[in-house]
Amino acid sequence: MERNIYTKPRVLETTILQKRKKLPSLYSEYITHLTEVKGLSLGSIYNQKDPVLKFLLKYKNLSSPSKIKHLKATDIHKYVIKTFKYHSTTQMQNIVSALRGFFKFLFLRGYHKNDLSISIQGFKRYRLSSIPRGFSWNTVKLIINAPDRRTKIGSRDYAILLMLATYGIRQNQLRILRFENINWEAQKIFFSGNKRGKDLVVPLTKEVASALFLYFKKHKMHKTLAQGFIFFPYASSNSKDSFQRPLSALWSIVNRYISKLNIQLPIGMPKGPHAIRHAFATKQLSDGLSIKVVSDFLGHRAISSTFIYTKVNLKQLERLTCPWPVHLHKVGLKNEKK
């Protein structure tokens, strides 16, 4: 099968191609439909690829244009219920959205006589219904100190991990950081806003400055630095150079030291840079900073985005607890004896 030139493959798609197996013809046709007919952005198409492909692989005996007409609403219900066991509500919202779009495509193309997109109910997700999942601050400190700073890779990783923990920035803000974003004389760092967030100007701490100088010294005129990027330039995802990998490299760096330290994390807890960001926000609130200050640190445009971290601020929550009504407990015991 000719790979779609408009979108990069996801892991599942790549695995199938590497095994020299064919992708379902409906899948290829649907990706082309999203690109050329609906004109979706690359990011939107990328997020819809895996849910549709996994569904077609599950019902591979029905994954051709001539056989998909036998697909029933009951098959979809069973698939969604089983899939829900392994995903969060947010993930299921994305999966259901992707499948609805695919079933609508089948109906419009005439591959199925019924519009099966209406057979899936959406998943409600209430605001602030969950709690942020991140490392404890002690775990963050262990991860920061794990790299061997005597090596080139270690000096880079240490600088990256220290900046993530010091400023609580998003991984993309760090990936696109350039030399011009650091004012050495004023001792300030500028991070551009990400995900519609606000731009951020923070102090250049002595620890971060020392880590960056060590990194520069180890790497000298490495091409990454020569291009103006401090850590990762925009480069091909096929590059074998560990300094030229895409955004996923930051996730790999954090996860590498979790494995190296043999840190056992609860099932479902994120292992990437965003977990460090959660730990940063939780620590700032625990240290007594106001939610407005923490919101500004995180670059949130709306303070309501920061409210979720108040749910794990145990020191603040302890102030809301009421003493146990001992006298009512005694009355209850007397009534039980009677």
N, C-alpha and C positions, 0 to 999 in steps of 0.2 A: 504494500500500500504506500502511496506517495504521502509523505508527512506534510501536514498543513503548514504552509510557510508563514502564515500570519500569527501563529501562536506557538509558544514554546511548549514542549511536552511536559506533563507532570510525571511523577515517579512511577505510577501504575502504568501509564502509557509507555514510558521508556522501557520498563521491565518486559512488557509484552513484545515490543519491537526487538529487544535484545535477544529474546528467545526465538526470534524469527517466526513469530506467530502473527496472524492477521488480525487487525482490529475490526470490529463489527462494521459492516458497510453503513449501517444506519448512523453509527457514531460519527464517522467521517463526513457523511452528508449533513448531519446536524451542526457540526462545527463550522462547516462551510456556510450553512444557513445563518448562523449567528454572526459570522464575519461579513458576508457579502449582502445579505438581505436585511438583517436587523441592524447591522452596523455597530455592534457593541464594542466597547473598549477592550483592549487586550486583557486588562485586569478582570473584567466581568466574565469574559470567555474562559479565562484561566480557572476561575472559581467554579464554573459550571461543568468543567470537563470530567473530573473524577466521579461525582455522583451519578452522572449519566452512564459513564463507562462501567462503573461497578454494577449498576442495575442491569445493563445489557449482558454483562458477563454472568450474572446470576441467572438470567433467563436466556441463555445463549441459544437455546433451541427456538426462541422466538425473535431473535435479534436481526432478522433479515426483513426487508420491505414486504416480502410475500407472506411471512408468517406472523408478523407483529399484530396482525388483525385478530389473532386468537388470544391476545392478552386481555385479561379480565380485571375488573376493579378489585376483586378479592385477592388477586395476585399482588396487586400494589399495596393493599392494606396489610397483608402478611409481611411484605418486605419492609414497609415503614415501621411496623411494630417491632420486628426483629432488630432492625437497624438502630432503633431508639435506645436499646439496651447498652450500646457501645458509644453513644455520643451525647454531648450536652444539648440542652435546649437550643442554644445559639447555633450549634453545628447543625442540628436538625432543621432549623429554620432555613439555613442555606441549602441543605440537601433537598428539602421539600420544594423550595423555590426553583432549583435547577430541574427537578423532575417535572414540575408543572409546565415549565417552558418546553421541555422535550415532548410531553404528551400533547400539548397544544400544537406543536410542530407536526406530530403524526396525524392529527385531525385535519390540519390545514392542507397537508400534502395528500390527503386521501388514503393514507396507509391504514387508518382505523376509522370505522364509521361513527364512533362515539368520541366525544371530547373528554378524555379520561383525566384531564387536568382538574376538573371539578370534583373528582373522587377523593382527593387528598385534602384533609383539613389542615389548616395552619397550626403552628405551635405558638401559644401565647407565652411571652416572656415579660414578666413584670419588672419594672425598673427597681433596682436595688434589692432584687429578690435573692441574689447570690452574694458571696463574699469573695474578695480578691484572693487569688491563690499565688503565693510567692514564697521565697525562702525566708527563713528566720535571718536576722541580721548576723548572728554568729556564723551561719552557713555562708553568708556573703563574704565575711572576713576570711574564712578559710579558702574560698575560691579565689579571692584577690591575691592572697599570698602563695598560691599554688605554683604559678609559673616560675621557671628558672630564669631569673633576670640576667644571668651571665650569657645566655644565648640570644641570638637574633630573634627567634620566634618568641622566646620567653619575655624579652623586653617589650616586644610589641603587644603580646597578650596582657602583660601586666598593666601597661598604659591603658589599654582598652577597658579592662575590667575595673580599674580604678576610676576611670571617667564615668562609666556606667553607674557605679555605686556612689560616686561623689555628687553627681548632678541629677541622677534619676532620669536621664534623657532616653528617648526612644532610639532604637538601633539605627533607624535610617538617618536620624540627626547626626549620629556619630559617623556613619558611613560616608556622608557627603561633606564632612568637615574638611576645610581647606586651610592652608597657612594664613590666608588673608582674614580668616575668621578669628584669629588670635591677636590681640593687642598686647604685646609683651611689655611695653612701657606702662600702660595703664593697668596691666595685670587683669585683663578681662577676656572672656571667651564669648563669642556670639554663636548661638545655635539657631538655625532657621526653624520657623514653625513647621510642624508636621501634622497631618490629619486635621487640617483646618485649625490647628492650635496657634497660640501666640508665639512670636519670636522670643528668644530667651537670651539675656545677657547676664553672665554669672562671673564671680571672681575666679581668677586663675590661682588656685591654691599652690602652696609650696610643694606639696606632695605630687600634685598633677604635673607641675612644671618640671620637677626632677625626673618624673617618669618619662615625660616627653623628651627631655634632653638625653636621657639614657637611650631611648629608642632611636633618636636621630643619630647619636654617636655610633650605635651598632650598625645602622643601615646606611649611613653616609649618603651617597648619591643614588640610592635605589630608585628605579624608574617610577615607583609609586610616589615617592616624594618629589621627584623631578616634575611630575605632572601637576603638582600643586595640591594633590590630595594627601592628607596626613596618613590615612590608613588604607582605604580601598578605593581605587579609581573605578570608573565605569568600564568594565572589560567583558570580554566574551565569557559566558558561563562554561565554555569548553576549555578555558585556559588551565594548564596544569600548575601554574605558578600559584603558590599558596597565598601570595599577597594580592592576587588579581581575581580572587573568587567573588561571586556575587553576595547579596545580602545574607544568604544562608550561612556564610562563613562565620558571622558573628554568633549565630546560634550554635554552630559547631564548636567554637572556642569555649563557650560557657559549658556546654555539655561534656567536652573533653575533660575538663578539670573536675567535673562532678564524678565522672567515671574514674579518673585518676585517684581521687580522694575516697572512692568507694562510698559516696554519700547516698544513703537510702532515702528516697523521697516518696511521699504518699502517691498512690496510683492516681493519675490524672493531673498531677501538679506540673505546670510548665517547667521546662528545663533551660529556657533560653534567656536572652537579655531582658525580656519583659518581666520575668519573675524578679529580677534584681530591681527593676523599676517599682514593682509592688512593694518589695522590702524597703526601699528607700522612702516611699510615701508613708508606710506604716510607722517607720522609725521616727520620721519627722513629727508626726502627730503624737507619738508616744513621748517624745522629748518636750512636748508642750507648745509647739508652734501652732498658730491658729490655722484653721482650715483655709482661710483666704491666702495666707503666705504659702502654704503647701500647694494650693491650686496654682499660684503664680510660678512656683518652682517647676511644677509639672507641665506648665505651658497650656493648661486647660483654658479654653475660651469661656466656658461656663462653669461656675463654682459647683453646680450640681453634679458635674462629672467626678468631683473629688469626694462627694458625700459617702461613697461606698467604703472608703478607707476608715471612716469613723466606726464601722461595724467590727473592726478588729483592733480598735484602740482600747485595750483592756483596762488601762488606768482610768480613762474617761468613763467607761461603762461601769466601773466599780462605784463611781459616785452616784450612779442612778439606782443602785440596789437598795432595797429596804430591809430593815432588820426582820428576822423571822418572828412572827407573832407567837411567842411561846405560850401566852395565856390561852390562845385559841387551840393550840396543840394539846394542852392539858385538858381542856374541855372535851376535845375529840376523844381522848383516851378514856375519860370517864364515861362518855356515852357508849363507847365500845364495850366497857365492862358491864354496863347495864343490859 
